[in-house]
Amino acid sequence: VSAAAMDDLKAEFGNSAVKRLSGDDRYETALAIAQKGVDEGLAWDGMGIATGENFPDALAGGVLAARNGSVMLLTASDVLPTDVSSKLTAERDSIAKVFYLGGLAAISQDVRDEVSETLQ
């Protein structure tokens, strides 16, 4: 979100009602948003994982995850980012189910296998 868009949001909703969540890249930003969601009552269990390389799966999946009371993380198609792997490790006792958005072209079997291994 641009600085001008943030200023518009703050003007419309009040400065204290708008908080920017961000990270060094889209994967860290998704982690920050997921953590905020969990802090606000969502759960790690039942989380969605979508590719961060193309937006449609994540756009639809974020709504699905939230409707199911969970959050969503992003991954690269062929490698699980280190920060995402670390978060999965830290939260593995809270995660029994994960769903993937998109086929193997979106999230490779190697990434899915790494997620499964990380959660064991």
N, C-alpha and C positions, 0 to 999 in steps of 0.2 A: 504494500500500500504506500503510495507516495506521501510525502510530507503534506502536500495540499489536501489530499483526501483525508488524512488524519486530522488536519485542522478543521475540515468540514464536519467530520464525525464529532469532534470535541465541541464544536459550536452547536451542533444539533442535540447532542445527548448530555453535554456537560463534561468538563475536563476530567473529573474524577471517575466518570462512567466508562471511559475509553482507555484500554490498556493494550499496548502493542506487545505481542508475543513474537519473538524472533530467535533465530539461531544463525550460525555462520553459513549454513546452507539449508536447502529445503528439508533435508533429513533431520537436522537439529531443530528446525522450526516445527516440524511435525511432532518431535519429541516434546518440545515445550508446550504445544497445544494439547497433546495427550495428557501430559502431567497436570495441566490446568484443569482438564476435564475430569481426571481422577480426583483432584483436590476438591472439585465441585460436586462430586457424587457419582461419576461414572466409574467403571471398573476396568482393570487390565484384562480380566477373563473375557473371552469371546471377541477379542480384538481383531480388527481387520488389518491386513497388510497389502499395500498396493505399490505399484511401481511409482517412483518419483520422476520417471523419465517421460511420462505422458499423463496428462491430467484426467481424462474422462473416468477411468476406474476409481481413482481417488475421490473425485468429485461426488460420484454416486455412492461410493462406499462409505464415505464419511457420514452421510445421512443414515445409511443402513446400520453402521456400527453404533451411532448415537441412539437410534431407535431401539437397539438391543441393549442399551445401557453400557456400552463399551466405547473404546477409542480406536483410532487407526494410526498406524505408523507407515512410513514410506521406506522403500528400499530401492537400490539400483536393481536393474533386471538380472544382472549376472554376479553381483557380489553384495553381501549384506554389510552395510556400513558399520564400522567399528562402534560408533556411538549407539546405534540401534542394537547391535549385539550385546553391548554392555548393559543397556536398559532391560533387554529381555532376560539377561542373566540375573540382574538385580530383582526383577519382578517375577521370576519363574515360579515361585511358590503360589503366586496369585493367578497364574494363567493355566487353565486346563484346556481351553479351546482357542484356536486361531483360525480365521478364514482368510483365504487369498482372493483378491479381486483380479481377475484376468487369468488367461491361460499361461502355458509355459513360455510363450514368447514374451509375456509381460514380466513374469517372475519365474526364473529358471528353476529346474529341479534341484540344482546345487544350492540355491538360496533357500528353498523350502526344506531341504535336508539339514542345512545349517541351523535354521530356525528350530526344527524338531530336536536336533542334538543340543542346542543351547538350552532348550526348555526342560531337558531331562535331568 
